[in-house]
Amino acid sequence: MSRAADDFDGITSAFLASGSSSSKLRSVAQPSLMPTLLIVGNVPTLAGIWIAQYADQCARTSGPVALIRLDGAASRGEVYRAQGRALPTEGSAWMERASVFARSWIVCTDCQSDAASIALSGCSLVLLSGTDETALAAAKKTIEAVAHASKIGGVDRCDISLAFVGSPEESARASCNSLIAWAAERSIAVRLSLGAHSPRVDRVESSGPVPLAMLSTLDIASALEFIGIAKNGNPDRFSDRERPMARPAISSPQIPITDLPTREKLVSKDVVTVVSAVGVSVQGVSSQKSASLQQTVVGSEGVHDYFPEWTALAFNCPDAATVQLASDDFSTLHLIQINAEANGLRVAAGWARANWILLCAACPQLNSMQVRIIEHILLDDAREAVLLHRTGVLLHARVDVTVMGTIVRRRVDLNSSETAGI
């Protein structure tokens, strides 16, 4: 099995690789804005088995795959080849977490779904089918309907990738060629190609299904739009850098752990190990004779100056580096974003929920029995709070006042837990 590029590799390289590392770096492609739409046709035995085979096959070559099955009230999602990551069991948190590391997304729908919604979805289309005569007849009907809907919708030609299951590669290629010849004979404006084939049922590696109640009442178009927004919730997570899998660079100075203020020190090397398992920004620095860990002090200015009653944590979410973390005396984790961009908060919140037990091990002041997370946005312009009202986020304006030549930094609370909709 090929090893696809993975976020965990970045953590490993941060500890083990030196500045002159000669290890081969794998580039990471920018994911498409929309997921792949898998149209399930006539397949042997139970369709769910072959859907899982297809998703797992994609995950083996491209990395973790998030699969969402649209099925009304039974809509659900799961991740294939998650590589040991823990995922939340609540739908919204699951989508937030999946958006952080999933390399590709697949949305599964039935071939009986509205052809226009499929044709005009903007997604890459894959038709899952068997190779027997009945299956190919059903595939022709689906292809013709989607191509016709594309033409009516103003699309000159639609592309459909074919994924055949339950047959050897020779049968898959023969079936693909026959469908291509059929489409050409009928002058159907469609481009067909063989995308994948699964000759048999193999073992798959799945995180397990999670109900997605928010999709239960949506049609295909609305569901795809929702999923497209969710999957791109962290647009910078796959951007190319000098070290593609490395964590986002922090502008704050790096200070050895031994020199950190008391309340920002980690308790021990064991805690450093726990924190690294979560995937926070802890970097390893090696020398010829010894190795010492350095830790990034994240955003202490925002926490210390504007929320002095809280304790700043000495690490952050690896995929939302601008969000500062702090804890209070009531075992609550506070996430603080210093601008009007709430997207990073959602990513950090999903990450914190998914790794709550490990965070509590690293920060004993948090309560491992109850997840308590509050999101904050610290604004320079209070007028920006208007569009963020009642979004479940506590809003604050930061004000710098000069008193006898000294700058005094204060915050002005713009809402409360009740008015924020928490």
C-alpha positions as CSV (number, residue, x, y, z in Angstrom):
1,M,0.0,0.0,0.0
2,S,1.4,3.4,-0.9
3,R,1.8,5.9,1.9
4,A,0.1,9.1,1.0
5,A,1.2,12.4,2.4
6,D,-0.1,12.8,5.9
7,D,-0.2,15.5,8.6
8,F,1.4,13.0,11.0
9,D,4.5,13.0,8.9
10,G,4.9,16.7,9.5
11,I,4.8,16.1,13.2
12,T,7.4,13.4,13.0
13,S,9.7,15.5,10.8
14,A,9.5,18.4,13.3
15,F,11.0,16.2,15.9
16,L,13.4,14.0,13.9
17,A,14.5,16.0,10.9
18,S,17.4,18.5,11.1
19,G,17.5,21.7,9.2
20,S,19.6,20.1,6.5
21,S,17.4,17.0,6.1
22,S,17.7,15.2,2.8
23,S,14.5,13.2,3.2
24,K,12.3,13.3,0.2
25,L,9.4,15.7,0.6
26,R,6.0,14.9,-0.9
27,S,4.1,17.7,-2.6
28,V,0.4,18.1,-1.7
29,A,-2.1,19.0,-4.3
30,Q,-4.6,21.7,-3.7
31,P,-8.0,19.9,-3.3
32,S,-10.9,20.8,-5.6
33,L,-13.6,23.1,-4.2
34,M,-16.3,20.5,-4.6
35,P,-16.3,16.9,-3.6
36,T,-16.5,13.9,-6.0
37,L,-20.1,12.8,-6.6
38,L,-20.4,9.0,-6.6
39,I,-23.5,7.9,-8.5
40,V,-24.4,4.4,-7.3
41,G,-25.9,2.3,-10.1
42,N,-26.6,-1.4,-10.4
43,V,-23.9,-3.3,-8.4
44,P,-23.6,-6.9,-7.3
45,T,-25.1,-7.7,-3.8
46,L,-25.2,-4.9,-1.3
47,A,-24.3,-1.4,-2.6
48,G,-22.8,-0.3,0.7
49,I,-20.0,-2.9,0.4
50,W,-18.8,-1.6,-3.0
51,I,-19.2,2.0,-1.9
52,A,-16.8,1.3,0.9
53,Q,-14.4,-0.6,-1.4
54,Y,-14.3,2.4,-3.8
55,A,-13.7,4.9,-1.0
56,D,-11.0,2.8,0.7
57,Q,-9.3,2.3,-2.7
58,C,-9.1,6.0,-3.2
59,A,-7.8,6.5,0.3
60,R,-5.0,4.0,-0.3
61,T,-3.6,6.1,-3.1
62,S,-4.4,9.7,-2.1
63,G,-4.7,9.7,1.7
64,P,-7.6,9.9,4.1
65,V,-11.0,10.1,2.3
66,A,-14.2,11.5,3.8
67,L,-17.2,9.7,2.5
68,I,-20.7,11.1,2.9
69,R,-23.8,9.0,2.0
70,L,-26.9,11.1,1.3
71,D,-29.8,9.1,2.4
72,G,-32.4,11.4,4.0
73,A,-32.6,10.9,7.7
74,A,-30.0,8.2,7.5
75,S,-27.3,10.5,5.9
76,R,-24.0,9.7,7.5
77,G,-20.3,10.2,7.1
78,E,-17.1,8.2,7.7
79,V,-13.4,8.6,7.0
80,Y,-11.4,5.8,5.3
81,R,-7.7,5.4,6.2
82,A,-7.9,8.0,8.9
83,Q,-4.5,6.6,10.1
84,G,-5.4,6.4,13.8
85,R,-7.0,9.8,14.2
86,A,-9.9,10.0,16.7
87,L,-13.1,11.6,15.2
88,P,-16.0,13.2,17.0
89,T,-19.4,11.4,17.0
90,E,-21.4,14.6,16.6
91,G,-22.1,15.6,13.0
92,S,-20.9,19.2,12.9
93,A,-17.7,18.4,14.9
94,W,-17.1,15.5,12.6
95,M,-17.2,17.7,9.5
96,E,-14.9,20.3,11.2
97,R,-12.4,17.6,12.1
98,A,-12.6,15.9,8.7
99,S,-11.9,19.2,6.9
100,V,-8.6,19.4,8.7
101,F,-6.9,16.3,7.3
102,A,-9.1,14.6,4.7
103,R,-7.3,14.7,1.3
104,S,-10.5,14.1,-0.7
105,W,-14.2,14.0,-0.2
106,I,-16.8,11.7,-1.8
107,V,-20.5,12.3,-1.7
108,C,-22.6,9.2,-2.5
109,T,-26.1,9.4,-4.1
110,D,-28.4,6.9,-5.9
111,C,-28.7,6.8,-9.6
112,Q,-32.4,7.5,-9.2
113,S,-31.6,11.0,-8.0
114,D,-32.5,14.1,-10.0
115,A,-30.3,14.0,-13.1
116,A,-30.2,17.8,-13.4
117,S,-28.9,18.1,-9.8
118,I,-26.1,15.6,-10.7
119,A,-25.2,17.2,-14.0
120,L,-25.1,20.8,-12.8
121,S,-23.5,20.0,-9.4
122,G,-20.0,21.2,-10.4
123,C,-18.6,18.0,-9.0
124,S,-16.4,15.3,-10.6
125,L,-18.9,12.5,-11.5
126,V,-18.1,8.9,-11.0
127,L,-20.6,6.1,-11.9
128,L,-20.3,2.9,-9.8
129,S,-21.6,-0.1,-11.6
130,G,-21.3,-3.8,-12.2
131,T,-20.4,-5.3,-15.6
132,D,-23.3,-7.7,-16.2
133,E,-25.9,-7.0,-18.9
134,T,-28.5,-5.6,-16.5
135,A,-26.0,-3.3,-14.8
136,L,-24.8,-1.9,-18.1
137,A,-28.3,-1.3,-19.3
138,A,-29.0,0.7,-16.1
139,A,-25.7,2.6,-16.6
140,K,-26.7,3.6,-20.1
141,K,-30.0,5.0,-18.8
142,T,-28.1,7.0,-16.1
143,I,-25.5,8.3,-18.5
144,E,-28.1,9.4,-21.0
145,A,-30.2,11.2,-18.4
146,V,-27.2,13.1,-17.0
147,A,-25.9,14.0,-20.4
148,H,-29.3,15.3,-21.5
149,A,-29.6,17.3,-18.3
150,S,-26.1,18.8,-18.9
151,K,-27.1,19.9,-22.4
152,I,-30.3,21.5,-21.2
153,G,-28.3,23.3,-18.5
154,G,-25.9,24.7,-21.1
155,V,-23.0,22.3,-20.5
156,D,-21.5,21.3,-23.9
157,R,-20.1,18.0,-22.7
158,C,-20.1,16.2,-19.3
159,D,-17.3,13.9,-18.0
160,I,-18.2,10.7,-16.2
161,S,-15.6,8.4,-14.8
162,L,-16.7,4.8,-14.6
163,A,-15.9,2.5,-11.6
164,F,-16.7,-1.1,-12.2
165,V,-16.9,-3.6,-9.3
166,G,-17.2,-7.3,-8.9
167,S,-15.3,-8.2,-12.1
168,P,-11.6,-8.4,-13.3
169,E,-9.9,-5.6,-15.0
170,E,-10.4,-7.1,-18.5
171,S,-14.2,-7.1,-18.0
172,A,-14.1,-3.6,-16.7
173,R,-12.1,-2.3,-19.7
174,A,-14.4,-4.2,-22.1
175,S,-17.5,-2.7,-20.4
176,C,-16.0,0.8,-20.5
177,N,-15.2,0.4,-24.3
178,S,-18.7,-0.8,-25.0
179,L,-20.3,2.2,-23.3
180,I,-17.9,4.6,-25.1
181,A,-18.9,3.0,-28.4
182,W,-22.6,3.2,-27.5
183,A,-22.4,6.9,-26.5
184,A,-20.6,7.7,-29.8
185,E,-23.2,5.8,-31.8
186,R,-26.0,7.6,-30.1
187,S,-24.2,11.0,-30.4
188,I,-24.5,11.5,-26.7
189,A,-22.4,14.5,-25.5
190,V,-20.5,12.7,-22.8
191,R,-16.9,11.8,-22.2
192,L,-16.5,8.4,-20.5
193,S,-13.4,6.9,-19.0
194,L,-12.4,4.0,-16.8
195,G,-11.5,5.5,-13.4
196,A,-11.4,2.4,-11.1
197,H,-12.3,-1.2,-10.8
198,S,-12.6,-3.6,-7.8
199,P,-12.6,-7.2,-8.7
200,R,-13.5,-8.5,-5.2
201,V,-14.4,-7.4,-1.6
202,D,-11.3,-6.6,0.4
203,R,-10.8,-5.4,4.0
204,V,-11.4,-1.7,4.4
205,E,-10.2,0.7,7.1
206,S,-13.0,3.0,8.3
207,S,-13.5,5.3,11.3
208,G,-17.1,4.2,11.5
209,P,-20.3,6.0,10.4
210,V,-21.4,9.2,12.1
211,P,-25.0,10.5,11.6
212,L,-25.2,13.9,9.7
213,A,-28.6,15.2,10.7
214,M,-27.9,18.6,9.1
215,L,-28.1,16.9,5.7
216,S,-31.3,15.0,6.3
217,T,-33.7,17.6,4.8
218,L,-31.5,19.0,2.1
219,D,-31.8,18.1,-1.6
220,I,-28.6,17.1,-3.5
221,A,-27.7,20.7,-4.6
222,S,-28.1,22.1,-1.1
223,A,-26.3,19.2,0.5
224,L,-23.4,19.5,-2.0
225,E,-23.1,23.2,-1.4
226,F,-23.1,22.7,2.4
227,I,-20.5,19.9,2.1
228,G,-18.3,22.1,-0.2
229,I,-18.2,24.9,2.3
230,A,-17.5,22.4,5.2
231,K,-14.7,20.6,3.3
232,N,-12.9,23.9,2.5
233,G,-13.3,25.2,6.1
234,N,-9.5,25.4,6.4
235,P,-8.3,26.6,3.0
236,D,-4.6,26.9,4.0
237,R,-4.2,23.4,5.3
238,F,-2.8,21.9,2.0
239,S,-0.9,25.0,0.7
240,D,2.6,24.3,-0.6
241,R,5.4,25.4,1.5
242,E,9.2,24.7,1.7
243,R,8.2,21.9,4.0
244,P,4.7,20.9,2.8
245,M,3.7,18.9,5.8
246,A,5.2,21.2,8.4
247,R,2.9,23.2,10.7
248,P,2.2,26.8,10.1
249,A,5.0,29.1,11.1
250,I,4.3,31.3,14.1
251,S,5.6,34.9,14.1
252,S,6.2,34.9,17.8
253,P,9.7,34.3,19.1
254,Q,10.8,30.8,20.0
255,I,11.9,30.5,23.6
256,P,13.4,27.3,25.2
257,I,11.0,25.6,27.6
258,T,13.4,26.2,30.5
259,D,13.1,30.0,29.9
260,L,9.3,30.2,29.6
261,P,7.2,32.0,32.3
262,T,6.0,29.6,35.0
263,R,2.4,29.4,33.8
264,E,3.4,28.7,30.2
265,K,5.7,25.8,31.0
266,L,4.6,22.3,30.2
267,V,4.7,20.1,33.3
268,S,7.2,17.5,32.0
269,K,8.6,15.7,29.0
270,D,5.7,13.3,29.3
271,V,3.3,16.2,28.7
272,V,5.4,17.2,25.7
273,T,4.8,13.7,24.4
274,V,1.1,14.0,25.0
275,V,0.9,17.4,23.3
276,S,2.8,16.2,20.3
277,A,0.3,13.4,19.9
278,V,-2.5,16.0,19.6
279,G,-0.5,17.6,16.8
280,V,0.2,21.0,18.3
281,S,3.0,23.3,17.3
282,V,5.9,21.9,19.3
283,Q,9.2,21.8,17.4
284,G,12.3,19.6,17.9
285,V,15.7,21.3,17.6
286,S,18.7,18.9,17.3
287,S,22.5,19.5,17.7
288,Q,25.5,17.2,17.3
289,K,25.7,16.1,20.9
290,S,22.3,16.8,22.4
291,A,18.7,17.6,21.5
292,S,16.5,20.2,23.2
293,L,12.8,20.9,22.6
294,Q,11.7,24.4,21.8
295,Q,8.2,25.6,22.1
296,T,6.4,28.3,20.3
297,V,4.8,30.9,22.6
298,V,1.5,31.6,20.9
299,G,-0.2,34.9,21.0
300,S,0.6,35.8,24.6
301,E,-0.1,39.4,23.9
302,G,-3.8,38.9,23.3
303,V,-4.4,36.7,26.3
304,H,-2.2,38.4,28.8
305,D,-3.1,42.0,27.9
306,Y,-6.8,41.6,27.2
307,F,-7.8,38.5,29.2
308,P,-5.5,38.7,32.3
309,E,-7.8,36.5,34.3
310,W,-7.0,33.5,32.1
311,T,-3.9,31.3,31.7
312,A,-2.5,31.2,28.2
313,L,-1.6,27.8,26.9
314,A,1.8,27.3,25.4
315,F,0.6,25.7,22.2
316,N,-2.1,26.1,19.6
317,C,-4.1,24.2,17.0
318,P,-1.8,23.2,14.2
319,D,-4.3,24.1,11.5
320,A,-5.5,27.4,13.0
321,A,-2.2,29.0,14.1
322,T,-3.8,32.4,14.7
323,V,-6.3,31.2,17.3
324,Q,-4.9,31.6,20.8
325,L,-5.8,29.1,23.6
326,A,-6.3,29.8,27.2
327,S,-8.0,28.2,30.3
328,D,-9.8,29.7,33.3
329,D,-10.4,28.6,36.9
330,F,-13.7,26.8,35.8
331,S,-12.0,24.2,33.6
332,T,-13.1,26.0,30.4
333,L,-11.0,26.2,27.3
334,H,-11.2,29.6,25.6
335,L,-10.3,30.0,21.9
336,I,-9.5,33.6,20.9
337,Q,-9.2,35.0,17.3
338,I,-7.9,38.5,16.8
339,N,-9.9,39.5,13.7
340,A,-13.3,39.1,12.3
341,E,-12.5,35.8,10.5
342,A,-14.4,33.1,12.4
343,N,-13.3,30.3,10.2
344,G,-10.1,29.5,12.2
345,L,-12.2,29.3,15.3
346,R,-14.4,26.6,13.9
347,V,-11.3,24.6,12.8
348,A,-9.7,25.0,16.3
349,A,-13.0,24.1,18.0
350,G,-13.3,20.9,16.0
351,W,-9.7,20.0,16.7
352,A,-10.1,20.7,20.5
353,R,-13.2,18.5,20.7
354,A,-11.6,15.7,18.8
355,N,-8.5,15.8,21.1
356,W,-10.1,16.8,24.4
357,I,-8.7,13.9,26.4
358,L,-5.2,14.5,25.2
359,L,-5.6,18.2,25.9
360,C,-6.7,17.5,29.4
361,A,-3.7,15.3,29.9
362,A,-1.4,18.1,28.8
363,C,-3.4,20.7,30.8
364,P,-4.6,19.3,34.1
365,Q,-6.6,22.5,34.7
366,L,-9.1,21.3,32.1
367,N,-11.9,18.9,33.1
368,S,-11.6,15.7,31.2
369,M,-15.2,14.6,32.1
370,Q,-16.9,17.6,30.5
371,V,-16.0,19.4,27.2
372,R,-16.2,23.1,27.9
373,I,-15.1,25.3,24.9
374,I,-16.0,29.0,24.4
375,E,-15.0,30.9,21.3
376,H,-14.0,34.6,21.3
377,I,-13.3,37.2,18.6
378,L,-11.3,40.2,19.6
379,L,-12.0,43.1,17.1
380,D,-10.2,46.3,16.4
381,D,-13.4,47.8,15.0
382,A,-16.5,47.2,17.0
383,R,-18.7,47.8,14.0
384,E,-17.5,44.4,12.6
385,A,-19.5,42.7,15.4
386,V,-22.8,43.4,13.7
387,L,-22.5,40.6,11.2
388,L,-21.3,38.2,13.9
389,H,-24.2,38.8,16.3
390,R,-25.8,35.6,17.7
391,T,-23.3,33.2,15.9
392,G,-22.4,31.5,19.2
393,V,-19.2,33.5,19.6
394,L,-18.4,36.0,22.4
395,L,-17.4,39.3,20.8
396,H,-14.9,41.9,22.2
397,A,-13.4,45.1,21.0
398,R,-9.8,45.9,22.0
399,V,-9.0,49.5,23.0
400,D,-5.6,51.0,23.7
401,V,-5.7,54.0,26.0
402,T,-2.7,56.2,26.8
403,V,-2.6,57.1,30.5
404,M,0.2,59.4,31.6
405,G,2.3,58.3,28.7
406,T,1.7,54.6,29.3
407,I,-0.4,52.5,26.9
408,V,-3.1,50.6,28.8
409,R,-4.8,47.8,26.9
410,R,-8.4,47.0,27.7
411,R,-11.2,45.0,26.1
412,V,-14.8,46.0,25.8
413,D,-17.3,43.1,25.9
414,L,-19.9,43.5,23.1
415,N,-22.2,40.6,24.0
416,S,-22.8,38.0,26.7
417,S,-23.4,34.2,26.6
418,E,-27.2,34.8,26.4
419,T,-27.1,37.4,23.6
420,A,-24.4,35.4,21.7
421,G,-26.7,32.4,21.3
422,I,-24.4,30.1,23.3
